[in-house]
Amino acid sequence: MGTVVTVDVRDDRPGADAEADIGRAIDGVFATLRELDARFSPYRPDSEVSRLADDLAAGEPPDPDAMSRDLRFVLAACDHLADSSGGAFDARGHRTDGRLDPSGFVKGWAVDEAARALEDSGLRQYAINAGGDITLRGGPWTVGIQHPDLRDRIAARVSLRDAAIATSGLYERGDHIRDPRSGETPAELRSLSVVGPMLTWADAYATAAFAMGLDGLAWVERHPGYGAIAITSDDRLVWSPSAAASLMRLSS
């Protein structure tokens, strides 16, 4: 999936049998992630997404009956996000090369899908971290929001239980984010984090809201259960009302 994924499981059951159960569950997490990456990666020429993208680029109309149920769901979710965000979320590449790329939705959704391996094993206290986008169960868990300039510092902490957090920003990989509506690099924010019940939506909302700038906080707030925390271009920490309860003190 183009990133590092770690799994942290907390379980009080003693003995080798419990350890073996946890090991099998974690293996299931990574098996699901590999399977979904093989099907949805736009960098794999033989993936289902790449084949559809090739067909669309050649002007061939998509055949919904030939798509998997998962792909139909992903495309519908991406189109919904594009519509509800006024184009700030774009999986169709309208302002770039016009090539289909649903990665902005798939990563968070894939992590939530993979977490079922832990749930099915009866595990209720775990964290799955996919490149800084994290789904959490049990808790409370304390999560640090990366300081945009200092790698060994955090800008804020959040306390979360049975929740997720996803962050979009420019400080990890440079100016790799573009506002699909203008093609320009967003300038109002240095990072934006979304907290809420599911990583599926927190990750996608963070992608769209970062492109919107300060207006993105209010847009996230319109989605029940989700809130946003952002660092502005002039280094202010700002947040929406729904994020206030999880936000802890600033780091010293």
Disulfide bonds with the S-S distance in Angstrom:
none
